[in-house]
Amino acid sequence: MPQWMRKQLQRAFFGKDVRQIRLLNSCWFLYLEKQSSPPQQ
């Protein structure tokens, strides 16, 4: 996970910002999904 994303997640957790946590979480899983799928031609 990139350092900037870790910092944002930490900030969201410490601030108990549920909306931000969910947004970052979905972005991270979307990124992982795109990385693991074969390239589309």
CHARMM-style PDB file with segment names, atoms N, HN, CA, C and O in Angstrom:
ATOM      1  N   MET     1       0.855  -1.174   0.000  1.00  0.00      PROA
ATOM      2  CA  MET     1       0.000   0.000   0.000  1.00  0.00      PROA
ATOM      3  C   MET     1       0.900   1.236   0.000  1.00  0.00      PROA
ATOM      4  O   MET     1       1.866   1.305   0.761  1.00  0.00      PROA
ATOM      5  N   PRO     2       0.585   2.198  -0.845  1.00  0.00      PROA
ATOM      6  CA  PRO     2       1.408   3.416  -0.896  1.00  0.00      PROA
ATOM      7  C   PRO     2       1.374   4.180   0.440  1.00  0.00      PROA
ATOM      8  O   PRO     2       0.390   4.139   1.178  1.00  0.00      PROA
ATOM      9  N   GLN     3       2.460   4.859   0.713  1.00  0.00      PROA
ATOM     10  HN  GLN     3       3.259   4.892   0.113  1.00  0.00      PROA
ATOM     11  CA  GLN     3       2.587   5.606   1.973  1.00  0.00      PROA
ATOM     12  C   GLN     3       1.501   6.677   2.112  1.00  0.00      PROA
ATOM     13  O   GLN     3       0.964   6.871   3.202  1.00  0.00      PROA
ATOM     14  N   TRP     4       1.174   7.369   1.020  1.00  0.00      PROA
ATOM     15  HN  TRP     4       1.610   7.210   0.134  1.00  0.00      PROA
ATOM     16  CA  TRP     4       0.166   8.428   1.103  1.00  0.00      PROA
ATOM     17  C   TRP     4      -1.193   7.848   1.487  1.00  0.00      PROA
ATOM     18  O   TRP     4      -1.967   8.489   2.197  1.00  0.00      PROA
ATOM     19  N   MET     5      -1.486   6.618   1.011  1.00  0.00      PROA
ATOM     20  HN  MET     5      -0.857   6.097   0.434  1.00  0.00      PROA
ATOM     21  CA  MET     5      -2.773   6.007   1.338  1.00  0.00      PROA
ATOM     22  C   MET     5      -2.800   5.566   2.799  1.00  0.00      PROA
ATOM     23  O   MET     5      -3.825   5.686   3.470  1.00  0.00      PROA
ATOM     24  N   ARG     6      -1.674   5.057   3.288  1.00  0.00      PROA
ATOM     25  HN  ARG     6      -0.841   4.960   2.743  1.00  0.00      PROA
ATOM     26  CA  ARG     6      -1.586   4.682   4.707  1.00  0.00      PROA
ATOM     27  C   ARG     6      -1.850   5.881   5.603  1.00  0.00      PROA
ATOM     28  O   ARG     6      -2.590   5.793   6.583  1.00  0.00      PROA
ATOM     29  N   LYS     7      -1.230   7.010   5.248  1.00  0.00      PROA
ATOM     30  HN  LYS     7      -0.629   7.082   4.452  1.00  0.00      PROA
ATOM     31  CA  LYS     7      -1.407   8.222   6.061  1.00  0.00      PROA
ATOM     32  C   LYS     7      -2.868   8.672   6.059  1.00  0.00      PROA
ATOM     33  O   LYS     7      -3.409   9.065   7.092  1.00  0.00      PROA
ATOM     34  N   GLN     8      -3.495   8.607   4.888  1.00  0.00      PROA
ATOM     35  HN  GLN     8      -3.056   8.288   4.048  1.00  0.00      PROA
ATOM     36  CA  GLN     8      -4.902   9.014   4.795  1.00  0.00      PROA
ATOM     37  C   GLN     8      -5.792   8.083   5.616  1.00  0.00      PROA
ATOM     38  O   GLN     8      -6.705   8.536   6.307  1.00  0.00      PROA
ATOM     39  N   LEU     9      -5.518   6.764   5.536  1.00  0.00      PROA
ATOM     40  HN  LEU     9      -4.776   6.396   4.975  1.00  0.00      PROA
ATOM     41  CA  LEU     9      -6.297   5.806   6.324  1.00  0.00      PROA
ATOM     42  C   LEU     9      -6.098   6.035   7.819  1.00  0.00      PROA
ATOM     43  O   LEU     9      -7.057   5.997   8.590  1.00  0.00      PROA
ATOM     44  N   GLN    10      -4.853   6.273   8.227  1.00  0.00      PROA
ATOM     45  HN  GLN    10      -4.074   6.304   7.600  1.00  0.00      PROA
ATOM     46  CA  GLN    10      -4.592   6.545   9.642  1.00  0.00      PROA
ATOM     47  C   GLN    10      -5.352   7.779  10.103  1.00  0.00      PROA
ATOM     48  O   GLN    10      -5.971   7.777  11.167  1.00  0.00      PROA
ATOM     49  N   ARG    11      -5.302   8.824   9.304  1.00  0.00      PROA
ATOM     50  HN  ARG    11      -4.799   8.826   8.439  1.00  0.00      PROA
ATOM     51  CA  ARG    11      -5.995  10.063   9.655  1.00  0.00      PROA
ATOM     52  C   ARG    11      -7.503   9.820   9.774  1.00  0.00      PROA
ATOM     53  O   ARG    11      -8.153  10.337  10.682  1.00  0.00      PROA
ATOM     54  N   ALA    12      -8.048   9.030   8.848  1.00  0.00      PROA
ATOM     55  HN  ALA    12      -7.519   8.611   8.109  1.00  0.00      PROA
ATOM     56  CA  ALA    12      -9.482   8.735   8.869  1.00  0.00      PROA
ATOM     57  C   ALA    12      -9.844   7.892  10.097  1.00  0.00      PROA
ATOM     58  O   ALA    12     -10.869   8.136  10.733  1.00  0.00      PROA
ATOM     59  N   PHE    13      -9.005   6.900  10.434  1.00  0.00      PROA
ATOM     60  HN  PHE    13      -8.173   6.701   9.917  1.00  0.00      PROA
ATOM     61  CA  PHE    13      -9.279   6.062  11.601  1.00  0.00      PROA
ATOM     62  C   PHE    13      -9.199   6.867  12.888  1.00  0.00      PROA
ATOM     63  O   PHE    13     -10.065   6.745  13.755  1.00  0.00      PROA
ATOM     64  N   PHE    14      -8.154   7.695  13.017  1.00  0.00      PROA
ATOM     65  HN  PHE    14      -7.451   7.794  12.313  1.00  0.00      PROA
ATOM     66  CA  PHE    14      -8.009   8.484  14.239  1.00  0.00      PROA
ATOM     67  C   PHE    14      -9.141   9.498  14.387  1.00  0.00      PROA
ATOM     68  O   PHE    14      -9.573   9.796  15.500  1.00  0.00      PROA
ATOM     69  N   GLY    15      -9.616  10.023  13.262  1.00  0.00      PROA
ATOM     70  HN  GLY    15      -9.264   9.781  12.358  1.00  0.00      PROA
ATOM     71  CA  GLY    15     -10.715  10.975  13.295  1.00  0.00      PROA
ATOM     72  C   GLY    15     -12.079  10.322  13.275  1.00  0.00      PROA
ATOM     73  O   GLY    15     -13.097  11.013  13.315  1.00  0.00      PROA
ATOM     74  N   LYS    16     -12.115   8.986  13.212  1.00  0.00      PROA
ATOM     75  HN  LYS    16     -11.288   8.425  13.180  1.00  0.00      PROA
ATOM     76  CA  LYS    16     -13.363   8.215  13.162  1.00  0.00      PROA
ATOM     77  C   LYS    16     -14.260   8.679  12.010  1.00  0.00      PROA
ATOM     78  O   LYS    16     -15.477   8.798  12.156  1.00  0.00      PROA
ATOM     79  N   ASP    17     -13.628   8.936  10.867  1.00  0.00      PROA
ATOM     80  HN  ASP    17     -12.639   8.839  10.748  1.00  0.00      PROA
ATOM     81  CA  ASP    17     -14.344   9.389   9.674  1.00  0.00      PROA
ATOM     82  C   ASP    17     -14.741   8.164   8.840  1.00  0.00      PROA
ATOM     83  O   ASP    17     -14.003   7.734   7.953  1.00  0.00      PROA
ATOM     84  N   VAL    18     -15.911   7.620   9.143  1.00  0.00      PROA
ATOM     85  HN  VAL    18     -16.510   7.969   9.864  1.00  0.00      PROA
ATOM     86  CA  VAL    18     -16.367   6.372   8.524  1.00  0.00      PROA
ATOM     87  C   VAL    18     -16.495   6.519   7.012  1.00  0.00      PROA
ATOM     88  O   VAL    18     -16.142   5.603   6.269  1.00  0.00      PROA
ATOM     89  N   ARG    19     -16.991   7.650   6.556  1.00  0.00      PROA
ATOM     90  HN  ARG    19     -17.278   8.394   7.159  1.00  0.00      PROA
ATOM     91  CA  ARG    19     -17.159   7.871   5.116  1.00  0.00      PROA
ATOM     92  C   ARG    19     -15.818   7.801   4.385  1.00  0.00      PROA
ATOM     93  O   ARG    19     -15.706   7.167   3.336  1.00  0.00      PROA
ATOM     94  N   GLN    20     -14.815   8.452   4.945  1.00  0.00      PROA
ATOM     95  HN  GLN    20     -14.906   8.967   5.797  1.00  0.00      PROA
ATOM     96  CA  GLN    20     -13.477   8.461   4.340  1.00  0.00      PROA
ATOM     97  C   GLN    20     -12.850   7.068   4.369  1.00  0.00      PROA
ATOM     98  O   GLN    20     -12.201   6.660   3.406  1.00  0.00      PROA
ATOM     99  N   ILE    21     -13.041   6.338   5.467  1.00  0.00      PROA
ATOM    100  HN  ILE    21     -13.568   6.670   6.249  1.00  0.00      PROA
ATOM    101  CA  ILE    21     -12.507   4.976   5.580  1.00  0.00      PROA
ATOM    102  C   ILE    21     -13.108   4.095   4.499  1.00  0.00      PROA
ATOM    103  O   ILE    21     -12.391   3.348   3.833  1.00  0.00      PROA
ATOM    104  N   ARG    22     -14.415   4.176   4.323  1.00  0.00      PROA
ATOM    105  HN  ARG    22     -14.998   4.782   4.864  1.00  0.00      PROA
ATOM    106  CA  ARG    22     -15.077   3.359   3.297  1.00  0.00      PROA
ATOM    107  C   ARG    22     -14.602   3.722   1.899  1.00  0.00      PROA
ATOM    108  O   ARG    22     -14.383   2.840   1.070  1.00  0.00      PROA
ATOM    109  N   LEU    23     -14.443   4.999   1.633  1.00  0.00      PROA
ATOM    110  HN  LEU    23     -14.621   5.717   2.307  1.00  0.00      PROA
ATOM    111  CA  LEU    23     -13.989   5.451   0.321  1.00  0.00      PROA
ATOM    112  C   LEU    23     -12.580   4.939   0.029  1.00  0.00      PROA
ATOM    113  O   LEU    23     -12.334   4.384  -1.042  1.00  0.00      PROA
ATOM    114  N   LEU    24     -11.663   5.118   0.963  1.00  0.00      PROA
ATOM    115  HN  LEU    24     -11.863   5.568   1.833  1.00  0.00      PROA
ATOM    116  CA  LEU    24     -10.287   4.655   0.772  1.00  0.00      PROA
ATOM    117  C   LEU    24     -10.228   3.134   0.652  1.00  0.00      PROA
ATOM    118  O   LEU    24      -9.456   2.597  -0.142  1.00  0.00      PROA
ATOM    119  N   ASN    25     -11.043   2.449   1.440  1.00  0.00      PROA
ATOM    120  HN  ASN    25     -11.671   2.886   2.085  1.00  0.00      PROA
ATOM    121  CA  ASN    25     -11.081   0.993   1.393  1.00  0.00      PROA
ATOM    122  C   ASN    25     -11.551   0.511   0.022  1.00  0.00      PROA
ATOM    123  O   ASN    25     -10.948  -0.396  -0.552  1.00  0.00      PROA
ATOM    124  N   SER    26     -12.607   1.099  -0.502  1.00  0.00      PROA
ATOM    125  HN  SER    26     -13.097   1.836  -0.035  1.00  0.00      PROA
ATOM    126  CA  SER    26     -13.103   0.677  -1.814  1.00  0.00      PROA
ATOM    127  C   SER    26     -12.108   1.021  -2.915  1.00  0.00      PROA
ATOM    128  O   SER    26     -11.961   0.260  -3.871  1.00  0.00      PROA
ATOM    129  N   CYS    27     -11.425   2.150  -2.796  1.00  0.00      PROA
ATOM    130  HN  CYS    27     -11.544   2.768  -2.019  1.00  0.00      PROA
ATOM    131  CA  CYS    27     -10.393   2.510  -3.781  1.00  0.00      PROA
ATOM    132  C   CYS    27      -9.255   1.507  -3.755  1.00  0.00      PROA
ATOM    133  O   CYS    27      -8.752   1.103  -4.803  1.00  0.00      PROA
ATOM    134  N   TRP    28      -8.851   1.107  -2.562  1.00  0.00      PROA
ATOM    135  HN  TRP    28      -9.260   1.436  -1.710  1.00  0.00      PROA
ATOM    136  CA  TRP    28      -7.747   0.153  -2.440  1.00  0.00      PROA
ATOM    137  C   TRP    28      -8.116  -1.197  -3.058  1.00  0.00      PROA
ATOM    138  O   TRP    28      -7.314  -1.784  -3.784  1.00  0.00      PROA
ATOM    139  N   PHE    29      -9.336  -1.696  -2.773  1.00  0.00      PROA
ATOM    140  HN  PHE    29      -9.988  -1.218  -2.183  1.00  0.00      PROA
ATOM    141  CA  PHE    29      -9.733  -2.990  -3.320  1.00  0.00      PROA
ATOM    142  C   PHE    29      -9.950  -2.917  -4.824  1.00  0.00      PROA
ATOM    143  O   PHE    29      -9.695  -3.895  -5.527  1.00  0.00      PROA
ATOM    144  N   LEU    30     -10.410  -1.796  -5.324  1.00  0.00      PROA
ATOM    145  HN  LEU    30     -10.617  -1.002  -4.753  1.00  0.00      PROA
ATOM    146  CA  LEU    30     -10.537  -1.617  -6.772  1.00  0.00      PROA
ATOM    147  C   LEU    30      -9.158  -1.641  -7.422  1.00  0.00      PROA
ATOM    148  O   LEU    30      -8.977  -2.252  -8.475  1.00  0.00      PROA
ATOM    149  N   TYR    31      -8.196  -0.985  -6.806  1.00  0.00      PROA
ATOM    150  HN  TYR    31      -8.343  -0.489  -5.951  1.00  0.00      PROA
ATOM    151  CA  TYR    31      -6.818  -0.978  -7.303  1.00  0.00      PROA
ATOM    152  C   TYR    31      -6.248  -2.400  -7.331  1.00  0.00      PROA
ATOM    153  O   TYR    31      -5.640  -2.806  -8.321  1.00  0.00      PROA
ATOM    154  N   LEU    32      -6.445  -3.151  -6.249  1.00  0.00      PROA
ATOM    155  HN  LEU    32      -6.940  -2.821  -5.445  1.00  0.00      PROA
ATOM    156  CA  LEU    32      -5.951  -4.532  -6.198  1.00  0.00      PROA
ATOM    157  C   LEU    32      -6.602  -5.396  -7.269  1.00  0.00      PROA
ATOM    158  O   LEU    32      -5.946  -6.227  -7.898  1.00  0.00      PROA
ATOM    159  N   GLU    33      -7.890  -5.190  -7.468  1.00  0.00      PROA
ATOM    160  HN  GLU    33      -8.423  -4.515  -6.957  1.00  0.00      PROA
ATOM    161  CA  GLU    33      -8.630  -5.949  -8.477  1.00  0.00      PROA
ATOM    162  C   GLU    33      -8.084  -5.660  -9.875  1.00  0.00      PROA
ATOM    163  O   GLU    33      -7.913  -6.577 -10.678  1.00  0.00      PROA
ATOM    164  N   LYS    34      -7.816  -4.403 -10.160  1.00  0.00      PROA
ATOM    165  HN  LYS    34      -7.956  -3.659  -9.507  1.00  0.00      PROA
ATOM    166  CA  LYS    34      -7.272  -4.017 -11.470  1.00  0.00      PROA
ATOM    167  C   LYS    34      -5.870  -4.580 -11.676  1.00  0.00      PROA
ATOM    168  O   LYS    34      -5.511  -4.960 -12.790  1.00  0.00      PROA
ATOM    169  N   GLN    35      -5.076  -4.635 -10.608  1.00  0.00      PROA
ATOM    170  HN  GLN    35      -5.368  -4.326  -9.703  1.00  0.00      PROA
ATOM    171  CA  GLN    35      -3.711  -5.143 -10.709  1.00  0.00      PROA
ATOM    172  C   GLN    35      -3.671  -6.652 -10.953  1.00  0.00      PROA
ATOM    173  O   GLN    35      -2.776  -7.149 -11.636  1.00  0.00      PROA
ATOM    174  N   SER    36      -4.637  -7.375 -10.397  1.00  0.00      PROA
ATOM    175  HN  SER    36      -5.364  -6.971  -9.842  1.00  0.00      PROA
ATOM    176  CA  SER    36      -4.609  -8.835 -10.505  1.00  0.00      PROA
ATOM    177  C   SER    36      -5.275  -9.358 -11.774  1.00  0.00      PROA
ATOM    178  O   SER    36      -5.035 -10.498 -12.173  1.00  0.00      PROA
ATOM    179  N   SER    37      -6.106  -8.541 -12.409  1.00  0.00      PROA
ATOM    180  HN  SER    37      -6.301  -7.615 -12.085  1.00  0.00      PROA
ATOM    181  CA  SER    37      -6.791  -9.005 -13.619  1.00  0.00      PROA
ATOM    182  C   SER    37      -5.865  -8.890 -14.829  1.00  0.00      PROA
ATOM    183  O   SER    37      -5.026  -7.991 -14.890  1.00  0.00      PROA
ATOM    184  N   PRO    38      -6.020  -9.807 -15.795  1.00  0.00      PROA
ATOM    185  CA  PRO    38      -5.185  -9.722 -17.004  1.00  0.00      PROA
ATOM    186  C   PRO    38      -5.529  -8.474 -17.811  1.00  0.00      PROA
ATOM    187  O   PRO    38      -6.676  -8.028 -17.784  1.00  0.00      PROA
ATOM    188  N   PRO    39      -4.580  -7.910 -18.514  1.00  0.00      PROA
ATOM    189  CA  PRO    39      -4.840  -6.692 -19.298  1.00  0.00      PROA
ATOM    190  C   PRO    39      -5.868  -6.938 -20.402  1.00  0.00      PROA
ATOM    191  O   PRO    39      -5.837  -7.958 -21.091  1.00  0.00      PROA
ATOM    192  N   GLN    40      -6.762  -5.990 -20.546  1.00  0.00      PROA
ATOM    193  HN  GLN    40      -6.787  -5.162 -19.986  1.00  0.00      PROA
ATOM    194  CA  GLN    40      -7.798  -6.065 -21.586  1.00  0.00      PROA
ATOM    195  C   GLN    40      -7.271  -5.480 -22.879  1.00  0.00      PROA
ATOM    196  O   GLN    40      -6.616  -4.438 -22.874  1.00  0.00      PROA
ATOM    197  N   GLN    41      -7.556  -6.148 -23.988  1.00  0.00      PROA
ATOM    198  HN  GLN    41      -8.088  -6.995 -23.991  1.00  0.00      PROA
ATOM    199  CA  GLN    41      -7.106  -5.634 -25.283  1.00  0.00      PROA
ATOM    200  C   GLN    41      -8.271  -5.221 -26.127  1.00  0.00      PROA
ATOM    201  OT1 GLN    41      -8.084  -4.762 -27.254  1.00  0.00      PROA
TER     202      GLN     41
END
